[in-house]
């Protein structure tokens, strides 16, 4: 999913069901605006990762840690319990949080090294990983547009990574870190597929953050990164835009739209990230870059649509 956030684990299942009855209380344009603004907010995240004067993994720690009290308030305000969660569920959440910590850490490292458009696309390759996982679990081959998604993904990734190698080996390594982040994100979603059945959206996000924060902090210290910011502005903007505004608007809006609208809206993220990369960091896009991004973006869109349409076995059923 192109939002590269932990919100999908609590919105994906509802997003694929019929539109919720409470959507009638909000005008359609408000819901659409929330969906688009949430994606815009998330798309600015890599910008502030680069501006932070901490290390990239350290900025991942702060974006979660600073948001924790606000997420807890959201959980309380919506009547979701933060205690009394069964131990087996907490164990699953802890395992998923470790995968998310590795996802976010890898992605932030990649953001520092590759172009922002690449980072956003490769970092969200989890949708393709989940689609491939359904082939393995169901012991079936791709069908129709699924083959097209695979061809587009291979073609787009080859073009973008080839262009990265032309720039520098470090840029290509950044692409690989972002791809690894997409893989960890898929593991995170698969781990939490059962845990999310009996716990509220905001409550789950609180516990994911609680378990993920020490893992990310330990990684930052092991890497010898500076952890304490001397300029708090980029870190504060990062957590407000990504973890509060972006997450909040998507949790609010996703359940009101069918997968096609969600997928198209989410494709605004790499486009916005590429524009920021060009205008702020002088990351020039050549025609081949645009082609590669279009192919990979199309593959991610098809992967999401087909993953929602394809009958999934019990082990992949969303709660």
Number of C-alpha atoms within 10 A of each C-alpha: 26 30 28 26 19 20 22 20 21 26 20 20 18 19 21 20 14 11 15 12 8 8 15 10 7 9 9 13 9 11 20 18 13 21 25 21 17 28 28 24 22 29 28 21 26 25 19 19 25 21 16 21 20 23 23 26 27 29 33 27 27 23 24 26 20 18 18 22 12 16 24 19 15 18 20 14 10 12 12 17 15 16 7 6 13 11 9 10 17 16 12 18 27 20 19 25 28 22 23 29 30 23 27 30 26 24 32 27 23 31 27 20 20 25 27 30 28 30 28 31 28 32 31 28 28 28 24 24 17 22 24 18 16 20 14 11 13 14 8 10 11 15 10 8 14 20 15 17 25 20 15 22 24 15 17 24 21 14 20 25 22 15 18 21 15 11 12 12 13 15 22 23 18 26 31 20 25 31 26 22 31 31 23 26 32 24 21 25 26 19 20 23 21 18 22 23 14 12 19 17 21 26 24 28 25 24 18 25 27 17 19 26 23 15 19 25 22 14 18 22 14 9 12 11 16 16 18 13 16 10 12 14 13 20 26 18 18 28 25 20 23 28 27 24 19 27 24 19 20 25 22 15 22 27 23 24 22 17 22 15 13 25 22 15 20 25 21 18 25 27 21 20 25 25 18 20 20 16 11 10 14 11 16 13 15 10 9 14 20 17 15 25 26 18 23 28 28 20 27 29 25 24 29 23 21 19 20 19 11 12 12 15 10 9 12 18 12 21 17
